[in-house]
Amino acid sequence: MTWTLHDGLPVLGAPLDLAPPLVAAVEARGAVLEWPFDAPAGATPTITVTDPLEADWLWRLVGERAHAALHAPAADAPAIADRADAEPAGASAVDAAAPDWDAPLVLALRRLAHGLWARAWWPTSPHDGIAPLERAVLDAELRELAESLEGIVDADALPRLAGGSDDDRPPAASPRRADYALAAAGRDDEEVAAPIAAGESPVAWQGVPAGTIDATELPVRWSVDAAPAPHLRLVVRLAHAGADCAGLPVAVELDGMRLATGALDERGRAELELPLTAAEAWAADWSAMRVRVGAEVDEPAELRHRIRAFARARRGADDPLALRAEADDDY
């Protein structure tokens, strides 16, 4: 393993070509460290250096030789190989820049990345029995980790970590089983009997705020009825009682054409008028309908399956305390 150039930036390790939910990352001073979210404990990161001068701490993580290779003039040694080249100059060049990882520091940074990933992508699902994390426990551990990594973690990120800013994270309150059981019930007391069609649809996690929608695969239930005029009614399972879903956009497509748009109310419901006659509504092939909640995102179901499987199997030594505490609740 040695430094290479990727998109003009020095990179140590293979660049991760993964969707954001599959990456655990830490923004450090002058560098970004990334792991696959389900990498085993002790796995080393891919490091992308954005500012070599700011990343003057890297020697602590990768050793002096690898750090020196980052700054070596190209004329002196092929320590940084261009990814466009077929191969580096030879084994000696690779060995000369091979990192000497500091295992405890790798573990601390990995735990921070894992905790930040959990804040963003933990798949809380009352329907599937995946409980929410204790946010206060998670934030406290992230603060402690950030403080222990002072001088490494980007100074601009420290207030966000230590202060618990929730710009893109789940709500600060961590409802436990009594609360999210209410969300799991998901009753629709106004459900119309014998609709023309009914079904369930997925939600792309990258298209909705974290901690809002139940992370089960089919959280959207919909029905189409022709009386008094053709309309679609939908109900979304929420991650917990009180989740702020009001205003999330809803779009309906049939046969590749946009049929109707609207927004969820505070209860996770929406009713959309359909520009069809009753006869057209009865004749339509509703199995071809696509219901979207949130922003338009191309997200395969396999991504969500992988994260849910990880959440069910968690108990890693590098898990944040909040994940371990949640796992203990299940036993």
C-alpha positions as a Python dict, from the first residue, in 0.01 Angstrom:
ca = {
    (1, 'M'): (0, 0, 0),
    (2, 'T'): (136, 341, -97),
    (3, 'W'): (23, 688, -197),
    (4, 'T'): (-146, 729, -533),
    (5, 'L'): (-309, 1024, -705),
    (6, 'H'): (-685, 1011, -749),
    (7, 'D'): (-860, 1311, -903),
    (8, 'G'): (-544, 1508, -832),
    (9, 'L'): (-538, 1431, -458),
    (10, 'P'): (-299, 1198, -272),
    (11, 'V'): (-479, 883, -157),
    (12, 'L'): (-355, 603, 66),
    (13, 'G'): (-558, 288, 4),
    (14, 'A'): (-820, 209, -256),
    (15, 'P'): (-1076, 490, -308),
    (16, 'L'): (-1421, 384, -192),
    (17, 'D'): (-1675, 388, -472),
    (18, 'L'): (-1975, 350, -240),
    (19, 'A'): (-2299, 535, -178),
    (20, 'P'): (-2289, 770, 125),
    (21, 'P'): (-2490, 537, 354),
    (22, 'L'): (-2223, 269, 309),
    (23, 'V'): (-1930, 487, 416),
    (24, 'A'): (-1816, 575, 767),
    (25, 'A'): (-1598, 885, 747),
    (26, 'V'): (-1409, 1136, 959),
    (27, 'E'): (-1313, 1480, 837),
    (28, 'A'): (-971, 1547, 986),
    (29, 'R'): (-732, 1838, 950),
    (30, 'G'): (-625, 1830, 587),
    (31, 'A'): (-755, 1480, 521),
    (32, 'V'): (-1065, 1264, 502),
    (33, 'L'): (-1058, 911, 644),
    (34, 'E'): (-1309, 658, 511),
    (35, 'W'): (-1407, 299, 587),
    (36, 'P'): (-1685, 78, 453),
    (37, 'F'): (-1946, 114, 727),
    (38, 'D'): (-1933, -259, 802),
    (39, 'A'): (-1555, -297, 787),
    (40, 'P'): (-1419, -529, 1058),
    (41, 'A'): (-1269, -391, 1378),
    (42, 'G'): (-911, -279, 1323),
    (43, 'A'): (-957, -215, 951),
    (44, 'T'): (-739, 67, 822),
    (45, 'P'): (-896, 362, 641),
    (46, 'T'): (-862, 502, 295),
    (47, 'I'): (-702, 843, 344),
    (48, 'T'): (-755, 1127, 98),
    (49, 'V'): (-531, 1426, 166),
    (50, 'T'): (-696, 1756, 84),
    (51, 'D'): (-422, 1979, 231),
    (52, 'P'): (-79, 1819, 295),
    (53, 'L'): (36, 2108, 514),
    (54, 'E'): (-271, 2090, 735),
    (55, 'A'): (-233, 1714, 761),
    (56, 'D'): (93, 1746, 955),
    (57, 'W'): (-40, 1499, 1213),
    (58, 'L'): (-50, 1209, 965),
    (59, 'W'): (286, 1073, 1077),
    (60, 'R'): (119, 973, 1403),
    (61, 'L'): (-124, 753, 1212),
    (62, 'V'): (79, 610, 923),
    (63, 'G'): (438, 646, 1046),
    (64, 'E'): (719, 877, 944),
    (65, 'R'): (813, 697, 620),
    (66, 'A'): (465, 708, 472),
    (67, 'H'): (421, 1067, 585),
    (68, 'A'): (755, 1166, 431),
    (69, 'A'): (657, 993, 107),
    (70, 'L'): (353, 1220, 87),
    (71, 'H'): (583, 1523, 73),
    (72, 'A'): (862, 1366, -137),
    (73, 'P'): (937, 1565, -455),
    (74, 'A'): (834, 1370, -761),
    (75, 'A'): (1185, 1402, -905),
    (76, 'D'): (1339, 1230, -602),
    (77, 'A'): (1125, 918, -581),
    (78, 'P'): (807, 776, -729),
    (79, 'A'): (651, 767, -383),
    (80, 'I'): (317, 890, -515),
    (81, 'A'): (207, 702, -824),
    (82, 'D'): (-43, 849, -1066),
    (83, 'R'): (-345, 621, -1089),
    (84, 'A'): (-341, 674, -1463),
    (85, 'D'): (-8, 486, -1478),
    (86, 'A'): (-21, 112, -1521),
    (87, 'E'): (186, 37, -1209),
    (88, 'P'): (413, 217, -960),
    (89, 'A'): (784, 214, -1037),
    (90, 'G'): (841, -111, -850),
    (91, 'A'): (814, -302, -527),
    (92, 'S'): (1086, -96, -363),
    (93, 'A'): (891, 224, -420),
    (94, 'V'): (582, 68, -267),
    (95, 'D'): (773, -67, 32),
    (96, 'A'): (946, 266, 91),
    (97, 'A'): (612, 440, 145),
    (98, 'A'): (428, 154, 317),
    (99, 'P'): (240, 283, 623),
    (100, 'D'): (327, 177, 975),
    (101, 'W'): (-20, 208, 1127),
    (102, 'D'): (-72, 317, 1487),
    (103, 'A'): (-335, 60, 1588),
    (104, 'P'): (-482, 248, 1889),
    (105, 'L'): (-515, 566, 1684),
    (106, 'V'): (-676, 374, 1397),
    (107, 'L'): (-927, 229, 1644),
    (108, 'A'): (-1011, 570, 1795),
    (109, 'L'): (-1068, 725, 1453),
    (110, 'R'): (-1268, 423, 1340),
    (111, 'R'): (-1493, 450, 1646),
    (112, 'L'): (-1551, 818, 1576),
    (113, 'A'): (-1637, 743, 1213),
    (114, 'H'): (-1865, 459, 1319),
    (115, 'G'): (-2047, 683, 1566),
    (116, 'L'): (-2094, 956, 1307),
    (117, 'W'): (-2226, 698, 1064),
    (118, 'A'): (-2474, 577, 1326),
    (119, 'R'): (-2599, 933, 1380),
    (120, 'A'): (-2670, 960, 1010),
    (121, 'W'): (-2784, 617, 898),
    (122, 'W'): (-2889, 397, 1191),
    (123, 'P'): (-3202, 220, 1052),
    (124, 'T'): (-3454, 273, 1332),
    (125, 'S'): (-3754, 57, 1250),
    (126, 'P'): (-4039, -10, 1492),
    (127, 'H'): (-4188, -239, 1227),
    (128, 'D'): (-3872, -451, 1198),
    (129, 'G'): (-3781, -433, 1566),
    (130, 'I'): (-3467, -220, 1523),
    (131, 'A'): (-3476, 18, 1817),
    (132, 'P'): (-3347, 377, 1807),
    (133, 'L'): (-3013, 459, 1965),
    (134, 'E'): (-2983, 647, 2291),
    (135, 'R'): (-2882, 978, 2138),
    (136, 'A'): (-2750, 1125, 2464),
    (137, 'V'): (-2515, 828, 2510),
    (138, 'L'): (-2394, 847, 2150),
    (139, 'D'): (-2334, 1222, 2160),
    (140, 'A'): (-2145, 1196, 2489),
    (141, 'E'): (-1911, 935, 2344),
    (142, 'L'): (-1857, 1138, 2027),
    (143, 'R'): (-1767, 1441, 2237),
    (144, 'E'): (-1516, 1234, 2434),
    (145, 'L'): (-1362, 1086, 2119),
    (146, 'A'): (-1339, 1427, 1951),
    (147, 'E'): (-1163, 1572, 2254),
    (148, 'S'): (-915, 1283, 2260),
    (149, 'L'): (-835, 1349, 1893),
    (150, 'E'): (-771, 1721, 1930),
    (151, 'G'): (-515, 1826, 1673),
    (152, 'I'): (-635, 1559, 1431),
    (153, 'V'): (-1006, 1612, 1389),
    (154, 'D'): (-1081, 1921, 1182),
    (155, 'A'): (-1118, 2221, 1414),
    (156, 'D'): (-1425, 2336, 1220),
    (157, 'A'): (-1594, 2002, 1289),
    (158, 'L'): (-1526, 1998, 1663),
    (159, 'P'): (-1810, 2236, 1762),
    (160, 'R'): (-2051, 2032, 1553),
    (161, 'L'): (-1945, 1710, 1723),
    (162, 'A'): (-1912, 1847, 2072),
    (163, 'G'): (-2219, 2065, 2053),
    (164, 'G'): (-2443, 1798, 1908),
    (165, 'S'): (-2571, 2003, 1613),
    (166, 'D'): (-2864, 1822, 1453),
    (167, 'D'): (-2854, 1977, 1107),
    (168, 'D'): (-2888, 1639, 937),
    (169, 'R'): (-2931, 1397, 1225),
    (170, 'P'): (-3220, 1231, 1405),
    (171, 'P'): (-3412, 1424, 1670),
    (172, 'A'): (-3229, 1488, 1996),
    (173, 'A'): (-3486, 1294, 2198),
    (174, 'S'): (-3431, 919, 2192),
    (175, 'P'): (-3772, 753, 2225),
    (176, 'R'): (-3761, 401, 2360),
    (177, 'R'): (-3990, 108, 2304),
    (178, 'A'): (-4304, 255, 2460),
    (179, 'D'): (-4288, 551, 2221),
    (180, 'Y'): (-4192, 383, 1897),
    (181, 'A'): (-4454, 115, 1952),
    (182, 'L'): (-4708, 391, 1888),
    (183, 'A'): (-4545, 464, 1555),
    (184, 'A'): (-4538, 94, 1474),
    (185, 'A'): (-4914, 62, 1509),
    (186, 'G'): (-4962, 296, 1214),
    (187, 'R'): (-5341, 268, 1214),
    (188, 'D'): (-5534, 441, 940),
    (189, 'D'): (-5878, 485, 1091),
    (190, 'E'): (-5997, 651, 773),
    (191, 'E'): (-5897, 363, 547),
    (192, 'V'): (-6149, 321, 265),
    (193, 'A'): (-6299, -25, 235),
    (194, 'A'): (-6251, -211, -94),
    (195, 'P'): (-6034, 44, -282),
    (196, 'I'): (-5964, 10, -652),
    (197, 'A'): (-5603, -79, -572),
    (198, 'A'): (-5373, -85, -272),
    (199, 'G'): (-5008, -156, -209),
    (200, 'E'): (-4686, -68, -33),
    (201, 'S'): (-4378, 121, -153),
    (202, 'P'): (-4017, 174, -40),
    (203, 'V'): (-3852, 502, 57),
    (204, 'A'): (-3498, 601, -43),
    (205, 'W'): (-3318, 681, 283),
    (206, 'Q'): (-3096, 936, 111),
    (207, 'G'): (-3406, 1130, 6),
    (208, 'V'): (-3556, 1193, 352),
    (209, 'P'): (-3427, 1344, 679),
    (210, 'A'): (-3256, 1095, 908),
    (211, 'G'): (-3466, 944, 1183),
    (212, 'T'): (-3799, 1039, 1025),
    (213, 'I'): (-3934, 741, 830),
    (214, 'D'): (-3941, 383, 961),
    (215, 'A'): (-3645, 206, 799),
    (216, 'T'): (-3846, -103, 709),
    (217, 'E'): (-3834, -180, 337),
    (218, 'L'): (-4197, -89, 261),
    (219, 'P'): (-4298, 192, 496),
    (220, 'V'): (-4548, 355, 257),
    (221, 'R'): (-4901, 213, 237),
    (222, 'W'): (-5127, 351, -34),
    (223, 'S'): (-5473, 299, -176),
    (224, 'V'): (-5660, 433, -479),
    (225, 'D'): (-6033, 500, -476),
    (226, 'A'): (-6273, 650, -729),
    (227, 'A'): (-6530, 807, -496),
    (228, 'P'): (-6619, 1087, -482),
    (229, 'A'): (-6344, 1147, -741),
    (230, 'P'): (-6028, 947, -819),
    (231, 'H'): (-5768, 1003, -548),
    (232, 'L'): (-5472, 833, -386),
    (233, 'R'): (-5438, 812, -12),
    (234, 'L'): (-5113, 714, 156),
    (235, 'V'): (-4985, 661, 508),
    (236, 'V'): (-4615, 646, 597),
    (237, 'R'): (-4481, 451, 892),
    (238, 'L'): (-4275, 687, 1107),
    (239, 'A'): (-3953, 610, 1294),
    (240, 'H'): (-4108, 724, 1620),
    (241, 'A'): (-4410, 908, 1753),
    (242, 'G'): (-4368, 1279, 1684),
    (243, 'A'): (-4124, 1242, 1394),
    (244, 'D'): (-4121, 1566, 1193),
    (245, 'C'): (-4236, 1456, 848),
    (246, 'A'): (-4466, 1747, 759),
    (247, 'G'): (-4393, 1888, 416),
    (248, 'L'): (-4198, 1593, 277),
    (249, 'P'): (-4277, 1584, -96),
    (250, 'V'): (-4484, 1304, -245),
    (251, 'A'): (-4495, 1218, -615),
    (252, 'V'): (-4694, 954, -803),
    (253, 'E'): (-4596, 818, -1144),
    (254, 'L'): (-4795, 582, -1363),
    (255, 'D'): (-4651, 431, -1681),
    (256, 'G'): (-4354, 666, -1655),
    (257, 'M'): (-4567, 982, -1640),
    (258, 'R'): (-4602, 1214, -1342),
    (259, 'L'): (-4960, 1172, -1224),
    (260, 'A'): (-4982, 1381, -906),
    (261, 'T'): (-4773, 1556, -641),
    (262, 'G'): (-4831, 1664, -284),
    (263, 'A'): (-4677, 1659, 62),
    (264, 'L'): (-4706, 1465, 386),
    (265, 'D'): (-4889, 1618, 679),
    (266, 'E'): (-4762, 1603, 1038),
    (267, 'R'): (-4911, 1254, 1080),
    (268, 'G'): (-4728, 1112, 779),
    (269, 'R'): (-5034, 1108, 555),
    (270, 'A'): (-5125, 1257, 219),
    (271, 'E'): (-5423, 1254, -14),
    (272, 'L'): (-5366, 1339, -380),
    (273, 'E'): (-5630, 1407, -643),
    (274, 'L'): (-5569, 1205, -958),
    (275, 'P'): (-5637, 1362, -1301),
    (276, 'L'): (-5842, 1062, -1414),
    (277, 'T'): (-6205, 981, -1468),
    (278, 'A'): (-6359, 705, -1259),
    (279, 'A'): (-6355, 477, -1563),
    (280, 'E'): (-5986, 547, -1623),
    (281, 'A'): (-5909, 482, -1257),
    (282, 'W'): (-6081, 143, -1272),
    (283, 'A'): (-5906, 50, -1597),
    (284, 'A'): (-5554, 160, -1498),
    (285, 'D'): (-5278, -92, -1424),
    (286, 'W'): (-5190, 24, -1074),
    (287, 'S'): (-4924, -243, -1037),
    (288, 'A'): (-4707, -17, -1254),
    (289, 'M'): (-4751, 283, -1025),
    (290, 'R'): (-4451, 432, -846),
    (291, 'V'): (-4499, 630, -525),
    (292, 'R'): (-4207, 843, -409),
    (293, 'V'): (-4174, 1012, -70),
    (294, 'G'): (-3884, 1255, -33),
    (295, 'A'): (-3625, 1365, -287),
    (296, 'E'): (-3559, 1173, -607),
    (297, 'V'): (-3267, 938, -535),
    (298, 'D'): (-3149, 630, -722),
    (299, 'E'): (-3099, 392, -430),
    (300, 'P'): (-3106, 12, -466),
    (301, 'A'): (-3299, -195, -214),
    (302, 'E'): (-2985, -402, -153),
    (303, 'L'): (-2820, -101, 12),
    (304, 'R'): (-3098, -81, 269),
    (305, 'H'): (-3102, -458, 321),
    (306, 'R'): (-2728, -451, 391),
    (307, 'I'): (-2757, -179, 653),
    (308, 'R'): (-3051, -342, 827),
    (309, 'A'): (-2863, -673, 840),
    (310, 'F'): (-2565, -495, 993),
    (311, 'A'): (-2785, -328, 1254),
    (312, 'R'): (-2936, -661, 1356),
    (313, 'A'): (-2595, -827, 1387),
    (314, 'R'): (-2408, -542, 1559),
    (315, 'R'): (-2197, -616, 1868),
    (316, 'G'): (-1854, -517, 1742),
    (317, 'A'): (-1576, -419, 1980),
    (318, 'D'): (-1547, -82, 1806),
    (319, 'D'): (-1919, -7, 1832),
    (320, 'P'): (-2012, 315, 2012),
    (321, 'L'): (-2160, 261, 2356),
    (322, 'A'): (-2505, 358, 2227),
    (323, 'L'): (-2503, 66, 1980),
    (324, 'R'): (-2383, -178, 2246),
    (325, 'A'): (-2644, -54, 2493),
    (326, 'E'): (-2919, -94, 2233),
    (327, 'A'): (-2798, -447, 2157),
    (328, 'D'): (-2804, -537, 2526),
    (329, 'D'): (-3172, -435, 2541),
    (330, 'D'): (-3250, -720, 2303),
    (331, 'Y'): (-3102, -989, 2527),
}
